[in-house]
Amino acid sequence: MRILYLHQHYSGPAGATATRSHAMARALKAAGHSVTIACGQYAGAVTGLSGPFRHGQREGELQGVKLVEFAIPCGNHQGFAARTLAFGHFAAAATKLALSQPWDLIIASSTPLTVAIPALVARRLRGTPFLFEIRDPWPELPRAMKAAPALALAAMEPLATAACRQAAGVVALSEGMAETAMARGADPARVHVVPNGCDLDLFGPHIAPWRPPGAPLWEALAVYAGAHGRANGLDQLLDAAEILQRRGERRLRLLLVGEGSEKPRLQQAAVDRGLANVTFMDSLPKQRLASLLAGAQVGVQCLAPVPEFAEWTAPNKLMDYLAAGLPVVANLSGRAARLLAEGQGGQTCGIATPPGDAAALADALTWMADNPGLRGQMGAAGRAQAVRRWDRRLLAADFVHAVERAVGLARDEAPILAAA
């Protein structure tokens, strides 16, 4: 099959952002399909293409997958208006590409939700079936966060509903996301849950450890590696660091790795509050991050205290921590908390604290410092769970099955629709 995979925020292995689309595209290629990924220029992402842009795009190939990269910068550092403009530009460019060739299937990977526009247009004008991949449910999530104007949320409603109802298949990253699709009219028989997985080759105890300069060996490094945006609620980590500092706790260092619109403010706040136990670092390429996690003692998962996050998120960084064999401290309820509680042989993989409770976060981090042996057991349990349940290669096979089933259903329906 000829598959067009639309993911505006795609990154190859050399980038600092999630590589799920790359892994899924390679699995489709290995299954015998021809795959073209179309993407923009997302902050922290690296496509591997280096040639000049011609007429706003450049093309190449990475590990057997064809890439079309549009010269459309986008990132969390941009304001709402700039990101919206980038979303619109990508939708327009991707629509032209979607109509340019006889694709057998289009995969529209959201967010942003506007990636569904090219798929819907190609379905209407050329009869091309599409699979809708939900990484975050829009507009449900921005509405819960109060992160978008009412007019923008209203505009998203019919688009999200059309994407769910007209897709030949829907892939959601969690059961909660799948429920939002079915609530919009998606056929339950066409909805598949394919969670984020673990790259067990890139992360793990076999990776040589690395600690940043200035981090003494007697400090336990608690690493948060991810976006620094409103949704991440990282003020809670600064609050926890201040509590630890007031207590005289000197065995722990919070290491915040990544970029985002909130980072400059957070850095200044840490200076203003005199937090000597907090260090900020730039985003790291995945291979360098793997070495940092191998040299760390705790992985930290943090989100803003939004109730909907409990079931509507599937943090990629959590999978990286488990694959690296790190015990996790998370301020989440719901799916993530259940995951941490499901260790092998009754051994948990970490500690889940109540959302928004900085004191509980500080207590959990202190427990990690107090119990190096038990935190090592937690990390081992996390790695075991990663191998048993979250191996990305196994989940990629599920994704390939969902794609092939969507095409099969679309072909079965084509004669019926033509006769009608």
C-alpha positions as CSV (number, residue, x, y, z in Angstrom):
1,M,0.0,0.0,0.0
2,R,1.0,3.6,-0.5
3,I,0.5,5.4,2.8
4,L,0.8,9.1,3.5
5,Y,1.5,9.7,7.2
6,L,0.7,13.3,8.3
7,H,2.4,14.4,11.5
8,Q,3.3,18.0,11.8
9,H,5.5,17.4,14.9
10,Y,7.4,14.4,13.5
11,S,11.0,13.8,14.6
12,G,13.6,11.2,13.6
13,P,15.9,9.4,16.2
14,A,18.4,12.3,16.3
15,G,15.8,14.8,17.7
16,A,14.9,15.6,21.3
17,T,11.1,14.9,20.9
18,A,9.0,11.8,20.6
19,T,9.8,9.4,17.8
20,R,6.6,7.3,17.8
21,S,5.6,8.2,14.2
22,H,9.1,7.2,13.0
23,A,8.8,3.9,14.7
24,M,5.3,3.2,13.4
25,A,6.3,4.3,9.9
26,R,9.3,1.9,10.0
27,A,7.0,-0.9,11.1
28,L,4.7,-0.2,8.2
29,K,7.7,-0.3,5.9
30,A,8.8,-3.6,7.3
31,A,5.4,-5.0,6.6
32,G,5.8,-4.2,2.9
33,H,4.1,-0.8,2.6
34,S,5.4,2.3,1.0
35,V,5.3,5.2,3.6
36,T,5.7,8.9,3.1
37,I,5.8,11.1,6.2
38,A,4.9,14.8,5.8
39,C,5.9,17.1,8.7
40,G,6.8,20.7,9.6
41,Q,9.7,22.0,11.6
42,Y,8.9,21.3,15.2
43,A,11.1,22.8,17.9
44,G,13.4,20.0,19.1
45,A,12.6,17.7,16.3
46,V,15.2,16.6,13.8
47,T,14.1,15.0,10.5
48,G,17.6,14.3,9.3
49,L,17.1,16.3,6.1
50,S,19.7,18.9,5.4
51,G,19.2,20.0,1.8
52,P,17.8,23.4,0.8
53,F,14.1,24.1,0.8
54,R,12.6,24.5,-2.7
55,H,9.2,26.1,-2.9
56,G,8.7,25.7,0.8
57,Q,9.6,22.0,1.2
58,R,12.4,19.5,1.0
59,E,12.4,15.8,0.5
60,G,14.6,12.8,1.4
61,E,14.6,9.4,2.9
62,L,15.4,8.1,6.4
63,Q,15.7,4.4,7.1
64,G,13.5,3.5,4.2
65,V,10.8,6.0,4.9
66,K,10.3,8.9,2.5
67,L,10.1,12.4,4.2
68,V,8.5,15.6,3.0
69,E,9.4,18.5,5.4
70,F,7.6,21.8,5.0
71,A,9.4,25.0,6.0
72,I,6.8,25.7,8.7
73,P,8.4,26.4,12.1
74,C,6.2,25.5,15.1
75,G,6.8,25.0,18.8
76,N,5.6,25.5,22.4
77,H,7.7,28.7,22.6
78,Q,5.3,30.4,20.2
79,G,2.1,32.2,21.2
80,F,-1.4,30.9,20.5
81,A,-1.8,33.0,17.3
82,A,1.6,32.0,15.8
83,R,0.9,28.3,16.5
84,T,-2.5,28.6,15.0
85,L,-1.0,30.1,11.9
86,A,1.5,27.3,11.6
87,F,-1.2,24.7,12.0
88,G,-3.2,26.4,9.1
89,H,-0.1,26.6,6.9
90,F,0.7,22.9,7.4
91,A,-2.9,21.8,6.8
92,A,-2.9,23.7,3.5
93,A,0.5,22.3,2.4
94,A,-0.5,18.7,3.5
95,T,-3.9,19.0,1.6
96,K,-2.1,19.7,-1.6
97,L,0.2,16.7,-1.0
98,A,-2.8,14.5,-0.1
99,L,-4.5,15.3,-3.4
100,S,-1.4,15.0,-5.5
101,Q,-1.1,11.2,-5.6
102,P,-3.4,8.1,-5.4
103,W,-2.7,7.2,-1.8
104,D,-4.2,4.0,-0.5
105,L,-4.5,5.5,3.0
106,I,-3.8,8.7,4.8
107,I,-2.8,8.6,8.5
108,A,-3.7,11.9,10.2
109,S,-1.9,12.1,13.6
110,S,-3.3,14.7,16.0
111,T,-2.3,17.0,17.6
112,P,-2.8,19.5,16.1
113,L,-6.3,18.7,15.2
114,T,-6.0,20.6,11.9
115,V,-4.1,17.6,10.5
116,A,-7.5,16.0,10.0
117,I,-8.4,18.7,7.3
118,P,-6.2,17.2,4.5
119,A,-7.5,13.7,5.3
120,L,-11.1,14.8,5.2
121,V,-10.6,16.7,2.0
122,A,-8.9,13.8,0.3
123,R,-11.7,11.5,1.4
124,R,-14.3,13.8,0.0
125,L,-12.6,14.7,-3.3
126,R,-10.7,11.4,-4.1
127,G,-12.4,8.8,-1.9
128,T,-9.1,8.2,0.0
129,P,-9.7,6.4,3.3
130,F,-7.9,7.7,6.4
131,L,-6.9,6.6,9.9
132,F,-7.2,9.2,12.6
133,E,-4.5,8.9,15.4
134,I,-5.4,10.7,18.6
135,R,-2.3,11.6,20.7
136,D,-4.3,14.2,22.7
137,P,-8.0,14.7,22.5
138,W,-8.9,18.1,21.0
139,P,-10.9,20.1,21.8
140,E,-11.5,18.3,25.1
141,L,-8.1,18.8,26.5
142,P,-7.6,22.5,25.7
143,R,-11.1,23.2,27.0
144,A,-10.3,21.5,30.3
145,M,-7.1,23.5,30.5
146,K,-8.8,26.7,29.5
147,A,-6.0,27.0,27.0
148,A,-7.8,28.2,23.9
149,P,-10.4,31.0,23.1
150,A,-14.0,29.9,23.0
151,L,-14.2,30.6,19.3
152,A,-11.3,28.3,18.5
153,L,-12.8,25.6,20.7
154,A,-16.2,26.0,18.8
155,A,-14.4,25.6,15.5
156,M,-12.7,22.4,16.6
157,E,-15.9,20.7,17.6
158,P,-17.2,19.8,14.1
159,L,-13.7,19.0,12.8
160,A,-13.1,16.5,15.7
161,T,-16.5,14.9,15.2
162,A,-16.0,14.6,11.4
163,A,-12.6,13.0,11.9
164,C,-13.9,10.4,14.4
165,R,-17.0,9.5,12.4
166,Q,-15.5,9.5,8.9
167,A,-12.3,7.7,9.7
168,A,-11.9,4.2,8.4
169,G,-10.0,3.6,11.7
170,V,-9.1,5.4,14.9
171,V,-6.0,4.8,16.9
172,A,-6.0,6.3,20.4
173,L,-3.0,6.3,22.8
174,S,-5.2,5.5,25.9
175,E,-8.5,4.0,26.8
176,G,-9.7,7.5,27.9
177,M,-8.8,9.0,24.5
178,A,-10.6,6.1,22.8
179,E,-13.7,7.0,24.8
180,T,-13.7,10.6,23.6
181,A,-13.6,9.3,20.0
182,M,-16.6,6.9,20.5
183,A,-18.5,9.7,22.3
184,R,-18.1,11.7,19.0
185,G,-19.6,8.8,17.0
186,A,-16.6,6.7,16.1
187,D,-17.6,3.0,15.5
188,P,-16.3,1.1,18.5
189,A,-15.3,-1.7,16.1
190,R,-12.9,0.7,14.3
191,V,-11.3,2.1,17.4
192,H,-7.9,0.7,18.5
193,V,-5.8,1.6,21.6
194,V,-2.1,1.5,20.8
195,P,-0.3,3.2,23.7
196,N,3.1,4.9,23.7
197,G,5.8,2.3,24.0
198,C,9.3,1.9,25.2
199,D,12.4,1.9,23.1
200,L,14.2,-0.9,24.9
201,D,17.3,-0.6,22.7
202,L,17.8,3.1,23.3
203,F,17.0,3.2,27.0
204,G,18.1,0.7,29.6
205,P,20.7,-0.6,32.0
206,H,23.0,-1.4,29.1
207,I,23.5,2.3,28.4
208,A,26.7,4.0,29.7
209,P,25.7,6.5,32.4
210,W,26.4,10.3,32.2
211,R,26.0,13.0,34.7
212,P,26.1,16.7,33.8
213,P,29.1,18.8,35.1
214,G,28.6,20.1,38.6
215,A,26.4,17.2,39.7
216,P,28.3,15.6,42.7
217,L,28.1,11.8,42.9
218,W,26.5,12.0,46.3
219,E,23.5,13.8,44.9
220,A,20.5,11.7,43.7
221,L,19.4,13.2,40.4
222,A,15.7,13.4,39.9
223,V,15.2,14.1,36.2
224,Y,12.2,15.7,34.6
225,A,12.7,15.5,30.8
226,G,10.0,17.1,28.7
227,A,8.1,20.2,27.6
228,H,8.1,23.3,29.9
229,G,4.6,24.5,29.1
230,R,1.4,25.4,30.9
231,A,0.2,21.8,30.7
232,N,3.2,20.6,32.6
233,G,2.6,22.5,35.8
234,L,6.3,22.7,36.6
235,D,5.8,25.3,39.3
236,Q,4.9,22.3,41.5
237,L,8.4,21.0,41.1
238,L,9.8,24.4,42.2
239,D,7.5,24.4,45.2
240,A,8.7,20.8,46.1
241,A,12.3,21.9,45.7
242,E,11.7,24.9,48.0
243,I,10.2,22.5,50.6
244,L,13.2,20.2,50.4
245,Q,15.6,23.1,50.7
246,R,13.8,24.4,53.8
247,R,14.0,21.0,55.3
248,G,17.8,21.0,54.8
249,E,17.6,18.1,52.3
250,R,20.8,18.2,50.3
251,R,20.9,14.7,48.9
252,L,18.6,15.5,45.9
253,R,18.9,17.6,42.8
254,L,15.9,18.3,40.5
255,L,17.1,18.4,36.9
256,L,14.7,19.9,34.4
257,V,15.5,19.1,30.8
258,G,13.7,20.6,27.9
259,E,12.2,23.7,26.3
260,G,8.9,25.5,26.3
261,S,7.1,28.8,26.7
262,E,7.3,28.6,30.5
263,K,11.0,27.9,30.8
264,P,12.3,31.5,31.0
265,R,9.8,32.3,33.7
266,L,10.6,29.1,35.6
267,Q,14.3,29.8,35.5
268,Q,13.8,33.3,36.8
269,A,11.5,32.0,39.6
270,A,14.2,29.5,40.6
271,V,16.7,32.3,40.9
272,D,14.4,34.6,42.7
273,R,13.6,31.9,45.2
274,G,17.2,30.9,45.7
275,L,16.7,27.3,44.7
276,A,20.2,25.8,44.8
277,N,18.8,22.3,44.3
278,V,17.3,22.9,40.8
279,T,19.2,22.8,37.6
280,F,17.8,23.6,34.1
281,M,19.2,22.0,31.0
282,D,18.5,22.4,27.3
283,S,16.7,19.6,25.4
284,L,18.9,16.7,24.7
285,P,19.0,14.3,21.7
286,K,17.4,11.0,22.6
287,Q,20.8,9.2,22.8
288,R,22.2,11.8,25.1
289,L,19.0,11.7,27.2
290,A,19.4,7.9,27.5
291,S,22.8,8.3,29.0
292,L,21.5,11.0,31.4
293,L,18.7,8.7,32.6
294,A,21.2,5.9,33.0
295,G,23.2,8.1,35.3
296,A,20.1,9.4,37.2
297,Q,18.3,7.9,40.2
298,V,14.7,9.0,39.8
299,G,12.4,9.9,36.9
300,V,9.9,12.7,37.5
301,Q,6.5,13.0,35.8
302,C,4.7,16.3,36.3
303,L,1.5,17.7,34.8
304,A,-0.8,20.6,35.8
305,P,-3.5,19.6,38.3
306,V,-6.2,19.2,35.6
307,P,-8.6,16.3,36.4
308,E,-9.0,15.3,32.7
309,F,-5.2,14.6,32.5
310,A,-5.9,11.4,34.6
311,E,-7.2,9.4,31.6
312,W,-6.6,11.7,28.6
313,T,-2.8,11.8,28.5
314,A,-0.1,9.2,27.6
315,P,3.2,10.8,28.5
316,N,6.0,9.6,26.4
317,K,8.6,10.5,29.1
318,L,7.0,8.0,31.5
319,M,7.8,5.2,29.0
320,D,11.4,6.5,28.7
321,Y,11.8,6.3,32.5
322,L,10.5,2.8,32.7
323,A,12.7,1.6,29.8
324,A,15.7,3.2,31.6
325,G,14.9,1.3,34.7
326,L,14.3,4.4,36.8
327,P,11.8,4.5,39.7
328,V,9.2,7.2,39.0
329,V,7.7,10.0,41.1
330,A,4.6,11.3,39.4
331,N,1.9,13.8,40.4
332,L,-0.8,12.0,38.5
333,S,-3.9,10.0,39.3
334,G,-5.7,7.7,36.9
335,R,-3.8,5.7,34.2
336,A,-0.3,6.7,35.2
337,A,-0.9,6.0,38.8
338,R,-2.3,2.5,37.9
339,L,0.7,1.9,35.7
340,L,3.2,2.7,38.5
341,A,1.3,0.4,40.9
342,E,1.4,-2.6,38.6
343,G,4.9,-3.8,39.2
344,Q,6.0,-7.4,39.0
345,G,5.6,-9.6,42.0
346,G,3.8,-6.9,43.9
347,Q,6.7,-4.5,43.6
348,T,5.6,-1.0,42.5
349,C,7.4,1.0,39.9
350,G,7.2,4.3,41.6
351,I,5.1,6.7,43.7
352,A,2.1,8.6,42.5
353,T,1.2,11.7,44.5
354,P,-2.0,13.7,44.5
355,P,-2.2,16.3,41.6
356,G,-1.2,19.7,42.8
357,D,0.3,18.6,46.1
358,A,3.9,19.9,46.2
359,A,4.4,18.7,49.8
360,A,3.5,15.2,48.7
361,L,6.0,15.5,45.8
362,A,8.7,16.5,48.3
363,D,7.9,13.6,50.6
364,A,8.1,11.1,47.7
365,L,11.4,12.5,46.6
366,T,12.7,12.3,50.2
367,W,11.6,8.7,50.4
368,M,13.6,8.0,47.2
369,A,16.7,9.5,48.9
370,D,16.1,7.6,52.1
371,N,15.7,4.2,50.4
372,P,18.3,3.6,47.7
373,G,17.8,-0.2,47.8
374,L,14.0,-0.1,47.5
375,R,14.1,2.6,44.7
376,G,16.5,0.2,42.9
377,Q,13.9,-2.5,43.2
378,M,11.3,-0.1,41.8
379,G,13.4,0.7,38.9
380,A,14.0,-3.0,38.1
381,A,10.2,-3.5,38.3
382,G,9.7,-0.7,35.9
383,R,12.1,-2.1,33.4
384,A,10.5,-5.5,33.7
385,Q,7.1,-4.0,33.1
386,A,8.5,-2.1,30.0
387,V,9.8,-5.4,28.6
388,R,6.6,-7.3,29.4
389,R,4.0,-4.8,28.3
390,W,5.4,-1.7,26.5
391,D,8.0,-3.0,24.0
392,R,7.5,-0.5,21.1
393,R,8.1,-3.2,18.6
394,L,5.1,-5.2,19.8
395,L,2.9,-2.1,19.9
396,A,4.0,-1.2,16.4
397,A,2.7,-4.5,15.2
398,D,-0.7,-3.6,16.7
399,F,-0.5,-0.3,14.8
400,V,0.2,-2.0,11.5
401,H,-2.8,-4.3,12.1
402,A,-5.0,-1.3,12.8
403,V,-3.8,0.4,9.6
404,E,-4.3,-2.7,7.5
405,R,-7.7,-3.3,9.0
406,A,-8.8,0.3,8.2
407,V,-7.8,-0.2,4.5
408,G,-9.6,-3.5,4.4
409,L,-12.8,-2.1,5.8
410,A,-12.6,0.9,3.4
411,R,-12.2,-1.5,0.4
412,D,-15.2,-3.6,1.5
413,E,-17.4,-0.5,1.8
414,A,-16.3,1.0,-1.6
415,P,-18.6,-1.2,-3.8
416,I,-21.5,-0.5,-1.4
417,L,-21.0,3.2,-1.5
418,A,-20.6,3.2,-5.3
419,A,-23.9,1.2,-5.7
420,A,-25.7,3.7,-3.4
